[in-house]
């Protein structure tokens, strides 16, 4: 009798533990952040899990951005998809074309009675991820924009004012030459992400179209137009500066060779993501780092437009129980709270996605204590975004960026002129768009 009583007691405990009153609804979140960023992401999930007892967010690292997107697509086809997947900005067109697979975030929040005010978010961030009617489709999370880092010690050694970085490309050219002639550094500047920084953002800042149909926002029938006069002149300049030694190429894709050139003091200036801030500060230990907006051509535009974003957002995939979506909506409310966003922004260098998070940082004195930390925010929010500066949205954009890298290398090798390289990139890119259109029509 005693043993049977114990058995019954254990059995009852198991039954009770399995009842809804004791079970938490699991929310799977696939992401592409490893190392320190992955730890910060997991801390956000843990904070939400500890804030309530109904849901548990389970983050899972799935590799690079491209690998994460590919895994999510394959999982959806096998009906094994996560509830949330982190997708980089160049995957936006692909996600939008996946009709039936995605639950738009504005609809998710409304359906689950969560507060949702699009005007609470930074406009350049939400504009990129909205449809033509202004509805936000995915949850902004880790958004960045490219800025310029510079070596204040090198500036001073060259007789330049370390508090006055170049505003225009003409000034950057002149300062680069001064730095090299003074022997302060063997190179003026380098850059990460030629396609993103020196073409996509160049076009936006100078209010130049990157493609038809409002840079792809208007539909699949878009075509590239980034071979215009401003872009061609800039690539001609980059080639001339490379030949002179003022500019050093950092390599294809993200430009992995560019950061070491800056950290070692080889190149005085370096253009890359604002989210590189923590890494730059950690690695540039032998000199003081300055922060500045990207330069512009003042003969092409009097007042530069806003830069455009990189990074990623969180997309919600269909096929889960409604209880899961209730939890996702609550998690997104937590995620976008000023305290969570301010901490994420300040720890990583990504932009604060809401105006309230930015204002909280101001109240905390963060920007005053960390000079240059506002540069990215000020650059991406200056003026009113135009059709040319609100962002770009094209299918298979990762492939197009590879094409752009190849054509840029052909230019540097002297095999093509700037016009020929950009014309070829447009032609090859348009074929990629037509293939994407055929697959998604």
C-alpha positions as CSV (number, residue, x, y, z in Angstrom):
1,X,0.0,0.0,0.0
2,X,2.8,2.4,0.9
3,X,4.6,1.8,-2.4
4,X,1.4,2.2,-4.4
5,X,0.7,5.5,-2.6
6,X,4.1,6.8,-3.6
7,X,3.5,5.7,-7.2
8,X,0.1,7.4,-7.3
9,X,1.6,10.6,-5.8
10,X,4.3,10.7,-8.4
11,X,1.8,10.1,-11.2
12,X,-0.4,12.8,-10.0
13,X,2.6,15.2,-9.9
14,X,3.4,14.3,-13.5
15,X,-0.2,14.9,-14.6
16,X,-0.3,18.3,-12.8
17,X,3.0,19.4,-14.3
18,X,1.7,18.7,-17.8
19,X,-1.5,20.8,-17.4
20,X,-1.7,24.2,-19.1
21,X,-1.6,25.9,-15.7
22,X,2.0,24.8,-15.2
23,X,3.2,24.7,-18.8
24,X,4.8,27.6,-20.6
25,X,4.3,28.3,-24.2
26,X,7.6,28.1,-26.1
27,X,8.6,30.7,-28.6
28,X,11.4,29.7,-30.9
29,X,13.7,32.5,-32.1
30,X,16.3,31.8,-34.8
31,X,19.1,34.4,-35.0
32,X,22.5,35.1,-36.6
33,X,24.4,36.6,-33.8
34,X,27.3,34.9,-32.2
35,X,30.0,35.9,-29.6
36,X,29.3,39.0,-27.6
37,X,26.2,40.1,-29.7
38,X,24.7,36.6,-29.2
39,X,25.2,36.9,-25.5
40,X,23.4,40.3,-25.4
41,X,20.6,38.8,-27.5
42,X,20.2,35.9,-25.1
43,X,20.2,38.3,-22.2
44,X,17.2,40.0,-23.8
45,X,15.3,36.7,-24.1
46,X,16.2,35.8,-20.5
47,X,14.9,39.2,-19.3
48,X,11.6,38.6,-21.0
49,X,11.4,35.1,-19.6
50,X,11.9,36.3,-16.1
51,X,9.4,39.1,-16.5
52,X,6.4,36.7,-16.8
53,X,5.7,33.0,-16.4
54,X,3.4,32.3,-19.3
55,X,5.9,32.2,-22.2
56,X,9.5,31.2,-22.7
57,X,11.6,32.6,-25.6
58,X,14.2,30.1,-26.8
59,X,16.9,31.7,-29.0
60,X,18.9,29.5,-31.3
61,X,22.0,30.6,-33.3
62,X,21.7,29.4,-36.9
63,X,24.9,30.8,-38.5
64,X,25.4,33.8,-40.7
65,X,22.5,36.0,-41.8
66,X,22.4,34.1,-45.2
67,X,22.5,30.7,-43.5
68,X,19.8,31.7,-41.0
69,X,17.5,32.8,-43.8
70,X,18.2,29.7,-45.8
71,X,17.5,27.5,-42.8
72,X,14.2,29.3,-42.1
73,X,13.0,28.8,-45.7
74,X,13.9,25.1,-45.6
75,X,12.2,24.7,-42.2
76,X,9.0,26.4,-43.3
77,X,8.8,24.0,-46.3
78,X,9.1,21.1,-43.8
79,X,6.6,22.7,-41.4
80,X,9.4,23.0,-38.8
81,X,9.8,26.8,-38.8
82,X,10.5,28.9,-35.8
83,X,8.1,31.5,-34.6
84,X,10.6,34.3,-35.1
85,X,13.6,34.6,-37.5
86,X,16.1,37.3,-37.7
87,X,16.6,38.4,-41.3
88,X,19.2,40.9,-42.6
89,X,18.0,44.0,-44.5
90,X,18.9,42.6,-47.9
91,X,16.5,39.7,-47.3
92,X,13.5,42.0,-47.0
93,X,12.5,41.6,-50.6
94,X,12.7,37.8,-50.3
95,X,10.6,37.8,-47.1
96,X,7.9,40.1,-48.7
97,X,7.6,37.8,-51.7
98,X,7.0,34.8,-49.4
99,X,3.2,35.2,-49.4
100,X,1.5,33.1,-46.8
101,X,4.7,32.5,-44.9
102,X,4.9,35.7,-43.0
103,X,2.6,37.3,-40.4
104,X,3.1,41.1,-40.6
105,X,4.1,42.6,-37.3
106,X,1.5,45.4,-37.5
107,X,-1.2,42.8,-37.8
108,X,0.3,40.6,-35.1
109,X,0.4,43.4,-32.6
110,X,-3.2,44.6,-33.4
111,X,-4.6,41.1,-33.3
112,X,-3.1,40.5,-29.9
113,X,-4.1,43.8,-28.3
114,X,-0.5,45.0,-27.9
115,X,0.3,48.8,-28.0
116,X,1.5,49.7,-31.5
117,X,2.4,53.2,-32.6
118,X,4.5,53.3,-35.8
119,X,5.4,57.0,-35.1
120,X,7.2,55.8,-31.9
121,X,10.0,54.3,-34.1
122,X,12.8,56.0,-35.9
123,X,11.3,56.8,-39.4
124,X,14.3,55.8,-41.5
125,X,14.2,52.4,-39.8
126,X,10.5,51.6,-40.1
127,X,10.3,53.1,-43.7
128,X,12.7,50.4,-44.9
129,X,10.5,47.6,-43.5
130,X,7.1,49.0,-44.4
131,X,4.8,48.3,-47.4
132,X,3.7,51.0,-49.8
133,X,0.8,51.8,-47.4
134,X,3.2,52.4,-44.5
135,X,2.4,49.2,-42.6
136,X,5.5,47.9,-40.7
137,X,6.0,44.2,-41.8
138,X,8.8,43.1,-39.5
139,X,10.0,44.1,-36.0
140,X,13.0,46.4,-36.1
141,X,15.8,45.0,-33.9
142,X,19.4,45.6,-34.8
143,X,19.6,48.5,-37.2
144,X,22.8,50.2,-38.2
145,X,24.1,52.7,-40.7
146,X,27.6,53.4,-42.0
147,X,29.7,56.2,-40.5
148,X,33.3,57.3,-40.7
149,X,35.9,56.4,-38.0
150,X,39.2,58.4,-38.0
151,X,42.5,58.4,-36.2
152,X,42.8,61.6,-34.2
153,X,46.5,61.0,-33.4
154,X,47.3,60.7,-37.1
155,X,45.4,63.9,-37.8
156,X,47.4,65.7,-35.2
157,X,50.7,64.3,-36.4
158,X,49.9,65.6,-39.9
159,X,49.1,69.1,-38.6
160,X,45.3,68.7,-39.0
161,X,42.7,69.6,-36.4
162,X,41.8,66.2,-34.8
163,X,38.4,67.6,-33.9
164,X,37.6,68.6,-37.6
165,X,37.2,65.5,-39.8
166,X,36.4,65.9,-43.5
167,X,32.8,66.8,-44.4
168,X,33.1,66.4,-48.1
169,X,34.9,64.0,-50.4
170,X,37.1,66.9,-51.6
171,X,38.2,67.6,-48.1
172,X,38.8,63.9,-47.5
173,X,41.0,63.7,-50.6
174,X,43.0,66.8,-49.5
175,X,43.4,65.6,-45.9
176,X,44.4,62.1,-47.1
177,X,47.1,63.6,-49.2
178,X,48.3,65.8,-46.4
179,X,48.5,62.8,-44.0
180,X,50.5,60.8,-46.5
181,X,52.9,63.6,-47.4
182,X,53.5,64.3,-43.7
183,X,54.4,60.6,-43.2
184,X,51.7,60.3,-40.5
185,X,50.1,57.2,-42.2
186,X,50.8,55.4,-45.4
187,X,47.1,55.5,-46.4
188,X,44.3,58.0,-46.3
189,X,41.2,55.8,-46.0
190,X,39.7,52.4,-46.4
191,X,36.2,51.0,-46.3
192,X,34.1,48.0,-45.5
193,X,31.2,46.9,-47.7
194,X,31.8,48.7,-51.0
195,X,28.3,47.9,-52.2
196,X,26.6,49.1,-49.1
197,X,28.7,52.1,-48.2
198,X,30.2,53.3,-51.5
199,X,27.1,52.7,-53.7
200,X,23.8,52.2,-51.8
201,X,24.5,54.8,-49.2
202,X,26.3,57.1,-51.6
203,X,23.2,57.1,-53.8
204,X,20.8,57.8,-50.8
205,X,22.9,60.6,-49.4
206,X,23.0,62.3,-52.7
207,X,19.3,61.7,-53.4
208,X,20.1,59.5,-56.4
209,X,17.8,56.6,-57.4
210,X,19.2,53.2,-57.0
211,X,16.5,51.6,-59.0
212,X,13.1,52.2,-60.6
213,X,9.7,51.9,-58.8
214,X,11.0,53.8,-55.8
215,X,14.1,51.7,-55.3
216,X,12.1,48.5,-55.5
217,X,9.5,49.4,-53.0
218,X,6.9,49.6,-55.8
219,X,7.1,46.0,-56.9
220,X,9.0,43.2,-58.6
221,X,9.2,44.9,-62.0
222,X,12.0,47.2,-60.8
223,X,15.3,47.7,-62.5
224,X,18.6,49.0,-61.2
225,X,19.8,52.6,-62.1
226,X,22.9,52.9,-59.9
227,X,25.1,53.7,-63.0
228,X,24.2,57.4,-62.9
229,X,26.6,60.4,-63.1
230,X,27.2,60.8,-59.3
231,X,27.9,57.1,-58.8
232,X,30.1,56.9,-61.8
233,X,32.1,59.9,-60.8
234,X,32.6,58.5,-57.3
235,X,33.9,55.2,-58.6
236,X,36.2,57.0,-61.0
237,X,37.5,58.9,-58.0
238,X,38.0,55.7,-55.9
239,X,40.0,54.2,-58.8
240,X,42.2,57.4,-59.0
241,X,42.6,57.5,-55.2
242,X,43.6,53.8,-55.2
243,X,46.2,54.3,-57.9
244,X,47.6,57.2,-55.9
245,X,47.6,55.2,-52.7
246,X,45.1,57.5,-50.9
247,X,42.6,54.7,-50.8
248,X,43.2,51.0,-50.0
249,X,40.7,48.4,-50.9
250,X,39.5,46.3,-48.0
251,X,38.3,43.3,-50.0
252,X,35.0,41.9,-51.3
253,X,31.7,41.2,-49.4
254,X,32.2,43.0,-46.0
255,X,35.7,44.1,-46.6
256,X,37.5,42.0,-44.0
257,X,40.9,43.5,-44.7
258,X,39.7,47.0,-44.0
259,X,39.4,47.0,-40.1
260,X,43.0,45.8,-39.5
261,X,44.3,48.6,-41.8
262,X,42.6,51.1,-39.5
263,X,43.5,49.4,-36.2
264,X,47.2,49.2,-37.2
265,X,47.3,52.9,-38.0
266,X,47.9,52.1,-41.7
267,X,44.8,54.0,-42.9
268,X,43.8,57.2,-41.1
269,X,40.1,56.9,-41.9
270,X,37.7,53.9,-42.1
271,X,34.1,53.7,-43.2
272,X,31.9,51.0,-41.9
273,X,28.8,50.2,-39.8
274,X,27.9,52.2,-36.7
275,X,27.6,48.8,-35.1
276,X,31.4,48.4,-35.5
277,X,31.8,51.0,-32.8
278,X,32.4,48.6,-29.9
279,X,34.9,46.6,-32.0
280,X,36.7,49.7,-33.2
281,X,37.1,51.0,-29.6
282,X,38.3,47.6,-28.4
283,X,40.8,47.1,-31.2
284,X,42.1,50.6,-31.8
285,X,44.0,50.7,-28.5
286,X,47.0,52.8,-29.6
287,X,45.2,55.9,-30.6
288,X,42.1,58.0,-30.0
289,X,39.2,57.3,-32.3
290,X,37.0,60.0,-33.8
291,X,33.6,59.6,-35.3
292,X,32.0,61.5,-38.2
293,X,29.2,61.3,-40.8
294,X,30.0,59.9,-44.2
295,X,31.4,62.5,-46.6
296,X,29.4,63.9,-49.5
297,X,30.0,65.8,-52.8
298,X,28.9,69.4,-52.1
299,X,28.8,70.1,-55.9
300,X,26.2,67.3,-56.3
301,X,24.0,68.2,-53.3
302,X,23.9,71.2,-50.9
303,X,22.4,69.3,-48.0
304,X,23.0,65.6,-47.9
305,X,20.1,63.3,-47.3
306,X,19.8,60.7,-44.6
307,X,21.9,57.5,-44.9
308,X,20.1,54.1,-45.0
309,X,20.2,51.2,-42.7
310,X,21.8,47.8,-42.5
311,X,21.4,45.2,-39.8
312,X,18.3,43.0,-39.4
313,X,14.7,42.8,-38.2
314,X,12.6,40.0,-36.7
315,X,10.1,38.3,-39.0
316,X,7.2,36.3,-37.6
317,X,6.4,33.1,-39.5
318,X,3.0,31.5,-39.9
319,X,2.0,28.0,-38.9
320,X,2.1,28.2,-35.1
321,X,-0.7,28.0,-32.5
322,X,-2.4,31.4,-31.7
323,X,-1.0,31.2,-28.1
324,X,2.5,31.4,-29.6
325,X,1.6,34.6,-31.4
326,X,0.2,36.1,-28.3
327,X,3.6,35.5,-26.7
328,X,5.5,36.9,-29.6
329,X,3.4,40.1,-29.5
330,X,4.1,40.4,-25.8
331,X,7.8,39.8,-26.4
332,X,7.9,42.5,-29.1
333,X,6.4,45.0,-26.7
334,X,9.0,44.1,-24.1
335,X,11.8,44.2,-26.8
336,X,10.8,47.7,-27.9
337,X,10.5,49.2,-24.4
338,X,12.8,52.2,-23.9
339,X,14.9,50.5,-21.2
340,X,15.6,47.4,-23.2
341,X,16.3,49.3,-26.4
342,X,18.5,51.9,-24.8
343,X,20.6,49.1,-23.1
344,X,20.9,47.2,-26.4
345,X,21.8,50.3,-28.4
346,X,24.4,51.5,-25.9
347,X,26.0,48.0,-25.5
348,X,26.3,47.2,-29.2
349,X,26.4,50.4,-31.3
350,X,23.2,49.5,-33.1
351,X,20.7,52.3,-33.5
352,X,17.9,52.8,-30.9
353,X,14.8,51.7,-32.8
354,X,12.5,54.1,-30.9
355,X,12.5,57.8,-30.2
356,X,11.9,57.0,-26.5
357,X,15.0,54.8,-26.3
358,X,17.1,57.7,-27.8
359,X,15.5,60.2,-25.4
360,X,16.3,57.9,-22.5
361,X,19.9,57.7,-23.5
362,X,20.0,61.5,-23.6
363,X,18.5,61.7,-20.1
364,X,21.0,59.2,-18.9
365,X,23.8,61.4,-20.2
366,X,25.1,58.5,-22.4
367,X,25.9,60.6,-25.4
368,X,27.7,63.3,-23.5
369,X,29.8,60.6,-21.8
370,X,30.5,58.8,-25.1
371,X,31.5,61.4,-27.8
372,X,30.6,60.3,-31.3
373,X,27.9,57.9,-30.2
374,X,25.2,60.2,-31.7
375,X,26.7,60.5,-35.1
376,X,24.9,57.6,-36.6
377,X,21.5,58.7,-35.2
378,X,21.9,62.3,-36.4
379,X,23.0,61.1,-39.9
380,X,20.2,58.7,-40.5
381,X,17.5,61.1,-39.1
382,X,18.6,64.3,-40.9
383,X,15.9,65.8,-43.1
384,X,12.9,64.1,-44.5
385,X,13.6,60.7,-46.3
386,X,12.9,60.9,-50.0
387,X,12.0,58.1,-52.4
388,X,15.7,57.8,-53.0
389,X,16.9,57.8,-49.4
390,X,14.2,55.7,-47.6
391,X,16.1,52.5,-48.5
392,X,16.2,49.9,-51.2
393,X,14.2,46.7,-51.6
394,X,15.3,44.1,-54.2
395,X,15.0,40.4,-54.4
396,X,18.2,38.3,-54.2
397,X,20.2,41.5,-53.2
398,X,23.0,39.4,-51.7
399,X,23.8,38.1,-55.2
400,X,23.7,41.6,-56.6
401,X,26.2,42.8,-54.0
402,X,28.5,40.0,-55.1
403,X,28.2,41.2,-58.7
404,X,29.0,44.8,-57.6
405,X,32.1,43.6,-55.8
406,X,33.3,41.7,-58.9
407,X,32.8,44.8,-61.1
408,X,34.5,47.0,-58.6
409,X,37.6,44.7,-58.6
410,X,37.6,44.8,-62.4
411,X,37.7,48.6,-62.1
412,X,40.6,48.6,-59.7
413,X,42.5,46.1,-61.9
414,X,42.2,48.5,-64.8
415,X,40.1,46.1,-66.8
416,X,37.1,48.4,-67.0
417,X,36.3,52.1,-66.6
418,X,33.9,53.2,-63.9
419,X,31.1,53.5,-66.4
420,X,31.7,50.1,-67.9
421,X,31.9,48.5,-64.4
422,X,28.7,50.0,-63.2
423,X,26.9,49.4,-66.5
424,X,27.9,45.7,-66.3
425,X,26.7,45.6,-62.7
426,X,23.4,47.0,-63.6
427,X,22.9,44.6,-66.5
428,X,23.9,41.6,-64.5
429,X,21.9,42.8,-61.5
430,X,18.8,43.3,-63.6
431,X,19.0,39.6,-64.8
432,X,19.1,38.6,-61.2
433,X,16.0,40.7,-60.6
434,X,14.2,39.1,-63.6
435,X,15.1,35.6,-62.2
436,X,13.7,36.6,-58.8
437,X,10.5,38.0,-60.4
438,X,9.9,34.8,-62.4
439,X,10.3,32.7,-59.3
440,X,7.9,34.9,-57.2
441,X,5.2,35.9,-59.7
